[in-house]
Amino acid sequence: MKKTLFIVLVIILTGCASRQQSETVKEEPTIVEEISAELAIMNIYDEIFNAYETLSETEIMAADFDRKFMSAEYLATDSIVRKIDEKYPGEIGFHDYDHWIQGNDWENLSYAIASISDTSDKEVMISMVIFNCGQEKPIKVKMLKENGEWKIADFIREGVSELHEMREYIAADETL
């Protein structure tokens, strides 16, 4: 009986220790996640830049890259921003440039990834440069893993978060 109790106790303690260890490992970022995020951002920008080079402006708008590649939080915030903008027809509104190409016009689009830093296994910050119309536009792209897929959560340009600016735009609106 004592031997059986001892074996059960060892099994329970071993199970608890391995569960604690696996939880710790899950929270720490890995090189696999960095590579996964890098491949995701490359696939995103390759698809988008190919579309900009081959499709008409109407077809690009219809492609709705934001819906395909942005995080749920970003899309929800953007939806409110667009509702505010609808109240002011004829005005430029919040989106006065295209965040994918970091401008309004495009020519000779390309990009380069400078670095990737991760904060967890579900969040990374990618520093990159967008080359457009002969200009270099450095940005940071915050990516989150949602439902097993990397999604873009924010664009940070010149140290300013687009998501933060949208929240400020919403807070400043008196019509809500």
N, C-alpha and C positions, 0 to 999 in steps of 0.2 A: 504494500500500500504506500509506504514511504517512497519507494522507488518510483511508483506511478505519479505521485504528487510532484516529486522532484522533476521528472521528465516534462510534465504539463507546465510547471513553472518555468523551466528552461525554454520551452517552445513559446510561451507567452512573452517572456522577456526578449527573446530573439526576434520575434515578430514585431514587437514595439520598437526595438532598436533599429531594425531594418526599415520600418515605416518612417521613423524620424529621419533617417539618413536619406531616404528617397525624396522626402519632402524638401530637404535642404538642397539636394541636387537639382530638383525641378526649378527652384527659384534662381539659381545661378545661371548667368548667360553662358552659352557655349559657342565654340567656333562654328559648329554646325548651324546654329541659329543665325550667326552673322553671315555665313555663306548663303543660307536660305533667303535672308532679307536682301542680300546683294543681288542674287539671281532674280528675286521678285521685282526690285526696282529697275533692273536692266530690262526685264520682260515688259514692264509697264511702259517705260520710256521708249523702248524699241517699237512697240505697237503704236504708241501715240505719235511719235515723230514720223513713222512710216505713213500714218494716216494724214498728217499735215502735209507731207510731201506728195501724196498721191490723190487725195480726195478734195472735193470742192469744200468751200467754207460751210455750205448748208449740210453736206454729208458729215463734216467734222462735228458740227453742233448736234446732229441727230445721233452720233455715236455715243454721246453722253458718257464721256470718260470718268467724270466725277462719280456717277452712280456705280460704275464698274470697279473703280480703284480706290475710292475714299472710304474712310471708316464710318461707322454708323453715327457716331457722335458728330463728326464733321457734317455729314449729310443732314442730320436733324437741325443743326445750327444754321446751315446754309438755307434750309427750307424756310426758316423764320426770316432770314435776311431777304430772301426773294419775295416773300409776302409783303414785307415793308416796302421794298422797291416797287412793287406793283401799285402801291398807293400814290406813287409820284410818276405818272407817265411822262415821257419826254426828258426825264432826268437821267443822268448817267448811272446813278445808283452805286452800290458798294463795289461791284465787280467792274472796275475800270481797266483791268488788264487780265490777261489769261495766265493763270499761275503755272500752267504746264510749260509754256514757252517763255514765261517771264517778260511778257510784252504784249503788244497788240498785233504786230506784223511778224512775219517769219520768213526766213531765208537761210539756207544752209544750216539747218538744225542739227545739233549733236550735243552730247553730254559727256562728262567725265566724272567718275566717282573718286573723290579725294580720300575719304575715310569713313569708317563705320565705327560707331561706339554704341555699346549696348548697356542698358540699365537693368534689364531682366531678360528672361527667355521669351517675353512677349512684347518687348519694346526696344527699338533701336533708333538712333539718330544717324542719318546719312548726310555727310557733307559732300556736295557735288557742285559742278559748274555746268550751267546751261550756256551753250554757244548758239547765238541767234543774231542774225544780221551783222555779223562781224564783231559782236560784243560778247564779252565773258560776263556772265551773271552768276555769282556764287550764291548758293542757297543751302539751307539745311532742310531735310525732309524727315519728319518724325513718322515712324511706321509702327503700327500695332498689329499684333496677331489676333485676328478675329475668326472664330470658327475654323481654325487651322490654316487660314490664309493671311498673308501680309497685306495690310491696307494702309494707305497714307492717312495719317491723322492730322497733319499740319504741314504747312510750308512756312519756313522762317527765312525772311529776306531782310538783310541788313539788321539782324538782331530782333526783328519784329515778327511776332507770331500772327499769321493770318487768322487763325481760330480766335485768338485773343481780340484782334481788331473786330471780328464779326460780333463777338459778345459785347464789346463796347458799343458798336453800332446799334445793336438790339437794345441795350440799356438806355441809349440816348434817345431812342424813338419814343415819342409821346403818344403815338396812336395805338399802341398795344393795350 
